[in-house]
Amino acid sequence: VKLVESGGGLVQPGGSLRLSCTASGLAFDFWQMYWVRQAPGMGLQFVASITYDSDDRDYEDSVKGRFTISRDNAKKTVYLQMDNLKSEDTALYYCATSADGQNRGQGTQVTVSS
């Protein structure tokens, strides 16, 4: 299993970013997918999840209404649209096959700062 995240960067508070994660080596269509993040000095934190058919999506409370998870099974890609970013969203973001970060890639850095 290989997951490759991209799309991170430096953004001002209130700004937006769209993260992407492309998968290989797994039957992507059948996997629930997750975004997790790790802030400096902290453990992994669940951010969002989406079922294999996109029917159900779940979010960590602090990102509800600001972040949107989606997927394109034909492209084997999962996305995280992040709007109204806050400084506390600064972290290394990973996609994964479980809420505790299984099979996560190298991550993409998101820094929210003025």
C-alpha positions as CSV (number, residue, x, y, z in Angstrom):
1,V,0.0,0.0,0.0
2,K,1.3,3.4,-0.9
3,L,-0.4,6.7,-0.2
4,V,1.0,10.0,-1.5
5,E,-0.2,13.3,-0.1
6,S,0.1,16.7,-1.7
7,G,-1.3,20.2,-1.7
8,G,0.0,21.6,1.6
9,G,1.6,25.0,2.0
10,L,1.7,28.2,3.8
11,V,-1.6,30.1,4.0
12,Q,-3.0,33.0,6.0
13,P,-5.7,32.6,8.6
14,G,-9.1,32.5,6.8
15,G,-7.5,31.0,3.7
16,S,-8.1,27.7,1.9
17,L,-6.2,24.7,0.8
18,R,-7.1,21.5,-1.0
19,L,-5.1,18.4,-0.1
20,S,-5.0,15.3,-2.4
21,C,-3.9,11.8,-1.7
22,T,-3.4,9.2,-4.4
23,A,-3.4,5.5,-3.5
24,S,-1.8,2.5,-5.1
25,G,-1.4,-1.1,-4.1
26,L,-4.9,-1.5,-2.6
27,A,-8.4,-2.0,-3.9
28,F,-9.2,1.6,-3.3
29,D,-12.9,1.3,-4.2
30,F,-13.5,-0.9,-1.1
31,W,-11.6,1.1,1.5
32,Q,-12.8,3.7,3.9
33,M,-10.3,6.5,3.8
34,Y,-9.1,8.9,6.5
35,W,-7.3,12.1,6.9
36,V,-5.3,12.5,10.1
37,R,-2.9,15.2,11.3
38,Q,0.0,15.7,13.6
39,A,0.8,19.1,15.1
40,P,4.3,19.8,16.5
41,G,4.8,17.9,19.7
42,M,1.4,16.2,19.5
43,G,0.1,12.8,18.6
44,L,-1.9,11.8,15.6
45,Q,-5.4,13.3,15.5
46,F,-8.3,12.1,13.4
47,V,-9.6,14.8,11.0
48,A,-12.1,13.2,8.7
49,S,-13.2,10.0,7.1
50,I,-15.2,8.9,4.1
51,T,-16.8,5.5,3.3
52,Y,-15.9,3.6,0.2
53,D,-19.0,4.8,-1.6
54,S,-18.9,8.4,-0.2
55,D,-22.3,7.8,1.5
56,D,-21.0,8.7,5.0
57,R,-18.5,11.3,6.1
58,D,-17.3,12.0,9.6
59,Y,-15.3,15.0,10.9
60,E,-13.5,15.9,14.1
61,D,-15.5,18.6,15.9
62,S,-13.1,21.5,15.4
63,V,-13.1,21.1,11.6
64,K,-16.9,20.6,11.1
65,G,-18.3,23.2,8.7
66,R,-14.8,24.2,7.5
67,F,-13.3,21.0,6.0
68,T,-14.9,18.7,3.4
69,I,-13.6,15.2,2.5
70,S,-14.3,13.7,-0.9
71,R,-13.0,11.0,-3.1
72,D,-12.8,10.0,-6.7
73,N,-12.6,6.2,-7.0
74,A,-11.7,6.3,-10.7
75,K,-8.6,8.3,-9.8
76,K,-7.9,6.4,-6.6
77,T,-7.7,9.8,-4.9
78,V,-9.1,11.3,-1.7
79,Y,-9.3,15.0,-1.1
80,L,-9.6,17.3,1.8
81,Q,-10.9,20.8,1.1
82,M,-10.0,23.1,4.0
83,D,-11.6,26.5,4.3
84,N,-11.5,29.2,6.9
85,L,-8.2,27.8,8.1
86,K,-7.0,28.7,11.6
87,S,-3.6,28.7,13.2
88,E,-4.5,25.6,15.2
89,D,-4.9,23.7,11.9
90,T,-1.1,23.9,11.4
91,A,0.1,20.3,11.2
92,L,1.5,17.6,9.0
93,Y,-1.5,16.1,7.3
94,Y,-1.7,12.4,6.2
95,C,-4.2,10.3,4.5
96,A,-4.5,6.8,5.9
97,T,-6.6,3.6,5.9
98,S,-7.5,3.8,9.5
99,A,-8.2,6.5,12.1
100,D,-4.9,5.7,13.8
101,G,-2.9,6.4,10.7
102,Q,-2.3,3.0,9.3
103,N,-0.5,2.9,5.9
104,R,-0.1,6.7,6.0
105,G,2.3,8.3,3.6
106,Q,4.9,11.0,4.2
107,G,2.3,13.7,4.7
108,T,2.0,17.2,3.5
109,Q,2.7,20.2,5.7
110,V,0.0,22.8,6.3
111,T,1.1,26.0,8.0
112,V,-1.5,28.7,8.8
113,S,0.2,31.9,9.8
114,S,0.0,35.6,9.0
